Amino acid sequence: MARFSASSSERLTRVVGSTPTSPRVYLDYAGFSPVDPRVVAVMRPFLEGGVGNAGAQHSLGLEARSSLDGARAKVARLFGAVPAGVIFTASATEANNLAIKGLAQRAAGRHIVTSAIEHVSVMASCRDLEKRGWTVTYVGVDREGRLDPQAVAQALRDDTLLVSIMAANGEIGTLQPIREIGRITHARGVPFHVDAVGAAGRVPIQIDDCRIDLLTLSSNDLYGPPGAGALWVRPGVKLAPLTVGGGQEGGYRAGSENLPAIAGMGVAADLARADVTGEAARLAELRDRLLSGLLARVPEARLTGASGTGRLPHHVSIVVPGVKADGVLLELDLRGVAASSGAICTAMIGEPSHVLRAIGCDQETAEGSLCFTLGRWTTAGEIEIALDTVPVVVARLRRLAPQ
């Protein structure tokens, strides 16, 4: 990982909320990742003017189109994919909707296979299709949140049009056996969609090795700007567009492209590709230190999701009996530590965590779910601050809880 200049470091300090006299520990990278200063530097000219619409025929338009194509190639390289298959969207949620509903409307089959712990955008897309006559099989997971590839194989039917499985769960950190699942779907001739948002840039994923036909990506999870996402589609797989109007993005996504954000996403993908292995090793060491320390210092706390190499290298998730997560998070925030309680998208719609239910947590246990996600600027010193702070907060709230 390249070292940053003093000005870059100062900017990142402001992003995550620190001050020289009041350090702030940011452990919610899954919720929002600070935009890398190197990404901002590339975006700035697009925001300051002098760049045309990528659909225009004059020279500024041609320059914009060249930048758009360059970003497409950078995103594709992250997964060893063909650049022409990249469709830029406004978010990973939109990309998931396009993958599932777009394919369903063009395919002959009427059956979809997914898991019980997918991102809410995948679950909602599937439920929407169920209301319109499609059928969906939600394959269960074990207590660590891992799918059995053979269970996926057994769920396939003659009319199965798609299998949609995330590469890693953002709430409990468990990695899925997408290589094995991809081989099964490929042998049966069923398109395979992978939501790679949580795993992209953190664990290696190659399109052909995993037999992936559609792949979802988020810009901000790569330290790029929010407001950009992408869906990669293998040549030959046809989708019905969800947004119609112009012919942008091969006709699959009408509307002028968000060129500044897309250019930033391309740079972010290139940076992630350059150091995926080294950064993963660094984060895994910090993750293990945080996890072992929390389990040792917080009585009765237990891990949710898989352990070791079976989970994302930057992800720690635990449940803590005897406290409510919202109270813990509020007090942690007051003490300068930012964390979360699982998936923000699920929390925003006010539903209990379907992921925790799927791995066997009851409602009371799920209420004590805490999630700490590390990132590019997490330091060993910040981990020690978190380890000093979390046990104190939990102990205080337990003392105040009604007996």
C-alpha positions, 0 to 999 in steps of 0.5 A: 500500500502506497504511503499518503502525503501529509495533506492526504492523511489530514483529509482522511482524518477529517473524513472519519471524524478525528481531531488531534485532541479527540481521536475517533475510531472508525470501524464501520467501513461496510457502512461507508468507506472514506473515498481514497484521496487518489480517487478524488484527485482523478475525479476533480477535473470531471467536477470542475468543468471542461468535460462533455457528455459521453454521448456528444459527437464533439471533442469533449464528448469523445474525451468523456467517452474515452474516460467512460471506456477506461473506467469500464476496463479498470472495473473489468480487470478487477475480476478478469472480465471482458470490459464490454460486459460492464453496465454502470448503475447508480448503486449495487442495489440497482445492479442487483435489481437489474440482474434478477428482474432484468434476467427474469423478464427475458428468460423462459424459466420461472424459477430462481434459487437464492439463499436465505441470507442475501442482501435485502435488495436481492431478497426484495427483488425476488419477493417482487417477482414472486408477486408476479408469478415467479417462484423462488427457492431460498436455500438455508445456511448452517449456523455459521451462515455458509451454504452447502453447494449440494443444497443449491444443486438439489434446489435446481429445477428444469425451469430455473432461470437464475441462481443468485448467491452473494460472495460474502455476507456483509452482516456476519462476514461469512464467505460463500463457496461460489467456485463450487456453486458456479461449477454446479450451475455451469454444468446445468446451464443455469446463469449464476449471479454473484453479489460481490459487494462485500468481497470485492477488493478483499478476496480474489474473485475471477469470473471464469474461475467461478463460472460467474455470468453476472456480478454486482459491484459497489464503488464505495465499498472499493473506497470510490465515491458513492452514487456509482455501481456496476453489473457485469454481464457475460456476453450472451446473457440478455436482460430487460432494462429496468430504466428506459429512455436513451441508449446509454450503457448498451441500452440496459440503463438509460440516462446520462452516465455519472462520469465523475463517479464512474471515473473514480470507481475505475481508479478505485477498482485499479487500486484494489486490484493492485494490493488485494492480497497484501491488504487482506493479510494486514486487515486479517491480522487486525481483525483477529486481534480485535475479535480475540480481544472482544471475546476475552474481555466481554463475558458471554460474547460470541462470534457470529458467522465463520471464523478464520479464513472462512470470513471476510478479512476485515469483518468482526461480528459478535452478539452480546447478551444482556445489552441492546445494540442501539444503546451500545452503539450510541455510547460507543459513538459518544466515546469516539468509536463508530461501529454498527449492528449489521446491515444498514439497508435492513435496519432502515426498513425496520425489519429484524435481521433475516440473516441472524434468524437464518443462523439460529439467533432468536430475537433477544440474541439478535438485539445484542448484535454488534459489527465492526468492519476495518478498512484501509486506514485502520491502525493497530492503535485504533484496535486497542482503543476499541478493545479498551472501550467496548468492554467498559460500555457493555459492562456499564449498560449491563449494570443498568439493565433491569434484572 
